[in-house]
Amino acid sequence: MRKEVALARKKIDSVNKELKPLGHTVQKKEREYKEALEAFNEKNREKVQLITKLTEVSQLILKSFSFFYLLNIVIGDSEEKAHARQKAE
């Protein structure tokens, strides 16, 4: 019985010896995965911020174009009325 227990312990120690480096490798890969995931999430947050800023700038540009378009219409109408008055005089 003692021999069987000693043999079983020897096998367990042998298996543990083989598993130990694998455990270290798994832990290292888990750290690498976690770091890669954090970097990905950070880049994703930056991307969202840039898209938000781009959307804001695009809206400002559209508002500016609309303003200048309307301003051009108003100035154009005023100039046409001024020309019409000059012709009438």
C-alpha positions as a Markdown table, in Angstrom:
| # | Residue | x | y | z |
|---|---|---|---|---|
| 1 | Met | 0.0 | 0.0 | 0.0 |
| 2 | Arg | 2.8 | 2.4 | 0.9 |
| 3 | Lys | 4.5 | 1.7 | -2.4 |
| 4 | Glu | 1.3 | 2.4 | -4.3 |
| 5 | Val | 0.9 | 5.7 | -2.4 |
| 6 | Ala | 4.6 | 6.6 | -3.1 |
| 7 | Leu | 4.2 | 5.7 | -6.7 |
| 8 | Ala | 1.0 | 7.8 | -7.0 |
| 9 | Arg | 2.7 | 10.8 | -5.4 |
| 10 | Lys | 5.6 | 10.4 | -7.7 |
| 11 | Lys | 3.3 | 10.5 | -10.7 |
| 12 | Ile | 1.5 | 13.5 | -9.3 |
| 13 | Asp | 4.8 | 15.3 | -8.8 |
| 14 | Ser | 5.8 | 14.5 | -12.3 |
| 15 | Val | 2.6 | 15.8 | -13.8 |
| 16 | Asn | 2.7 | 18.9 | -11.6 |
| 17 | Lys | 6.3 | 19.5 | -12.8 |
| 18 | Glu | 5.0 | 19.3 | -16.4 |
| 19 | Leu | 2.0 | 21.5 | -15.7 |
| 20 | Lys | 4.0 | 24.3 | -13.9 |
| 21 | Pro | 5.6 | 25.8 | -17.1 |
| 22 | Leu | 2.2 | 25.5 | -18.9 |
| 23 | Gly | 0.6 | 27.4 | -16.1 |
| 24 | His | 3.2 | 30.2 | -16.4 |
| 25 | Thr | 2.6 | 30.3 | -20.2 |
| 26 | Val | -1.1 | 30.6 | -19.7 |
| 27 | Gln | -0.7 | 33.4 | -17.1 |
| 28 | Lys | 1.6 | 35.2 | -19.5 |
| 29 | Lys | -0.8 | 34.8 | -22.4 |
| 30 | Glu | -3.7 | 36.0 | -20.2 |
| 31 | Arg | -1.7 | 39.2 | -19.3 |
| 32 | Glu | -0.9 | 39.7 | -23.0 |
| 33 | Tyr | -4.5 | 39.3 | -23.9 |
| 34 | Lys | -5.6 | 41.7 | -21.2 |
| 35 | Glu | -3.1 | 44.3 | -22.4 |
| 36 | Ala | -4.2 | 43.9 | -26.0 |
| 37 | Leu | -7.8 | 44.2 | -25.0 |
| 38 | Glu | -7.1 | 47.4 | -23.0 |
| 39 | Ala | -5.2 | 48.9 | -25.9 |
| 40 | Phe | -8.0 | 48.0 | -28.3 |
| 41 | Asn | -10.6 | 49.6 | -26.0 |
| 42 | Glu | -8.5 | 52.7 | -25.7 |
| 43 | Lys | -8.1 | 53.0 | -29.4 |
| 44 | Asn | -11.9 | 52.5 | -29.8 |
| 45 | Arg | -12.6 | 55.3 | -27.3 |
| 46 | Glu | -10.2 | 57.6 | -29.2 |
| 47 | Lys | -12.0 | 56.6 | -32.4 |
| 48 | Val | -15.4 | 57.5 | -30.9 |
| 49 | Gln | -14.0 | 60.9 | -29.7 |
| 50 | Leu | -12.6 | 61.6 | -33.2 |
| 51 | Ile | -15.9 | 60.7 | -34.9 |
| 52 | Thr | -17.8 | 62.9 | -32.5 |
| 53 | Lys | -15.5 | 65.8 | -33.1 |
| 54 | Leu | -15.7 | 65.2 | -36.9 |
| 55 | Thr | -19.5 | 65.2 | -36.7 |
| 56 | Glu | -19.5 | 68.5 | -34.7 |
| 57 | Val | -17.2 | 70.1 | -37.3 |
| 58 | Ser | -19.3 | 68.8 | -40.2 |
| 59 | Gln | -22.4 | 70.4 | -38.6 |
| 60 | Leu | -20.6 | 73.7 | -38.1 |
| 61 | Ile | -19.5 | 73.7 | -41.7 |
| 62 | Leu | -23.0 | 72.9 | -42.9 |
| 63 | Lys | -24.4 | 75.8 | -40.8 |
| 64 | Ser | -21.7 | 78.1 | -42.2 |
| 65 | Phe | -22.6 | 77.2 | -45.7 |
| 66 | Ser | -26.3 | 77.7 | -45.0 |
| 67 | Phe | -25.6 | 81.1 | -43.4 |
| 68 | Phe | -23.4 | 82.3 | -46.4 |
| 69 | Tyr | -26.0 | 80.9 | -48.8 |
| 70 | Leu | -28.8 | 82.9 | -47.1 |
| 71 | Leu | -26.5 | 85.9 | -46.8 |
| 72 | Asn | -25.8 | 85.8 | -50.5 |
| 73 | Ile | -29.5 | 85.6 | -51.3 |
| 74 | Val | -30.2 | 88.7 | -49.0 |
| 75 | Ile | -27.3 | 90.6 | -50.5 |
| 76 | Gly | -28.3 | 89.6 | -54.0 |
| 77 | Asp | -31.9 | 90.7 | -53.4 |
| 78 | Ser | -30.7 | 94.0 | -52.0 |
| 79 | Glu | -28.4 | 94.6 | -55.0 |
| 80 | Glu | -31.3 | 93.8 | -57.4 |
| 81 | Lys | -33.6 | 96.3 | -55.7 |
| 82 | Ala | -30.8 | 98.9 | -55.7 |
| 83 | His | -30.4 | 98.4 | -59.5 |
| 84 | Ala | -34.1 | 98.5 | -60.0 |
| 85 | Arg | -34.3 | 101.8 | -58.1 |
| 86 | Gln | -31.4 | 103.3 | -60.1 |
| 87 | Lys | -33.1 | 102.3 | -63.4 |
| 88 | Ala | -36.4 | 103.8 | -62.2 |
| 89 | Glu | -34.7 | 107.1 | -61.4 |
